[in-house]
Amino acid sequence: MSAIDRVTDPFERFTQAHASRMASLVVVTVLAFLWLPIGVLVFMSFADGGVLSFPPDELTLRWYRVFLSNDAALDAIVTTLTISVPATGITVALSTMIAYAVDRYVFPGRNWLQLLSTLPIIVPLVVTGVAMVLFFNGTLGLPDYVSVVIAHVIRTIPFATLVILPTFMSFDRGLEEASKDLGADEFETFRQVTLPNVFPGVVAGGLLAFTLSFNEFVYTYFVKGSGDPTLPVYIWNQIRYNVTPEVNVISVVFLGVAVSMVLAAVSLTRVDLIARR
């Protein structure tokens, strides 16, 4: 036995004997690293004192009442919804068409379409934000609202496409063939057979798109003008100029919306197919 084997063998035996415990420890550590700061944030939303005073001297619901009576914060939520809802609808329509085309047809540029539809995921947000400011506001001169909606669509299409595409890939196309054999045309087959079967994936993609749009800050901050801020921009302004525990409360609202939407999306689609893709 070599010197290296004598050194590594005890370590290998220890690893084999305690692999399960070590894996559990790693999982717990990662989850704690991800969720412990969020747990502290939720806990601090009930703090009666300063936003940075931990642990708080007293717990209260006062800041939740302040948030519910804050017209500026509520207006920011309304502004966010007026952007996120139409952006989500456009995203779902475009992502469904992209997924259907990529899965069903072979045409020149098919691979490029699939690549370009997911490329914004890897492009730095700041780079894309600056490019959209120069193009939408400078070159095209679009209104701020239209620019922000388009920016949110660009942000959410890749994620919605990655969720919707596996539902088409796993769909039994024999049902479409049977529908056509019975006399239905292409559109009727899509409307009565394909769409009902892929609808859970479409809904899941829409929920994920809405969550991303609702929480989007970077694109909105670059593209939006001086009008009413969205909720993420409102939080940023509060952090910069007037930090109170109300910021924690608004963050909890964000967390609740995001977690609810993601859980709903996961329950409606096969996320394991995305991983295999």
Secondary structure, DSSP 8 states (H G I E B T S, - for coil): --HHHHHHHHHHHHHHHSHHHHHHHHHHHHHHHHHHHHHHHHHHTTBSS-TT-SS-S-B-SHHHHHHHT-HHHHHHHHHHHHHHHHHHHHHHHHHHHHHHHHHH---TTHHHHHHHHHGGGTS-HHHHHHHHIIIIIIII---HHHHHHHHHHHHHHHHHHHHHHHHHHTS-THHHHHHHHTT--HHHHIIIIIHHHHHHHHHHHHHHHHHHHHH--HHHHHH--SSS--HHHHHHHHHHH---THHHHHHHHHHHHHHHHHHHHHHHS-HHHHHH-
